[in-house]
């Protein structure tokens, strides 16, 4: 009886190890594909042991509706509508995926930036009609590219969606989800003593970095506790962050 229990326990441990190994392989494959952006569904050369090129239907079956995660750093769900929702290093990510000629293509939130004719500082100025701007970014939400601005409005907070081609306000919705609401409250607190508006911080950042375009801005504080703005800039495939003073 003891031998049977020991054998059953050994089998369970072996299965658990197999599951961990499979999860690691799956998460590593997903990470490699994400890093390669638009790359053939072939992680390494065809000669590499254990890898083979997948057909369009096989790629779709492998990714559609599936979630890839390392249980610590990232977790991405590939939805059937072509959107990717998840988290990376504690931050929400919203990307898009599609299959082109047996190739898995992943478009990050900046992938459709060329369509946007409205700059980030223009969006911040436009949103002032709805409240005090707290942050702004280009993003993909539910598979659609958009220009989002968080504002403090009355005793609450709202998300203002700006038409990224025309500059008008498309819609304004109250922020109610717990995580988003907490983020908006933190942003408001960091801006409590700010004297320089966010749109000016964006303008200064772009002026000091020729050829770059601002794609996101959010308030934070420096080591001395003074309010500053973290501005994400992009030029081609180059992405960098700069800090601009807010007082």
Beta strands, then each sheet from edge to edge (+ up, - down):
strand 1: 38-40
strand 2: 66-69
strand 3: 74-78
strand 4: 83-88
strand 5: 91-99
strand 6: 103-107
strand 7: 132-141
strand 8: 144-153
strand 9: 156-162
strand 10: 169-174
strand 11: 213-221
strand 12: 227-235
strand 13: 238-245
sheet 1: 1+ 6- 5+ 4- 3+ 2-
sheet 2: 10+ 9- 8+ 7- 11+ 12- 13+
end
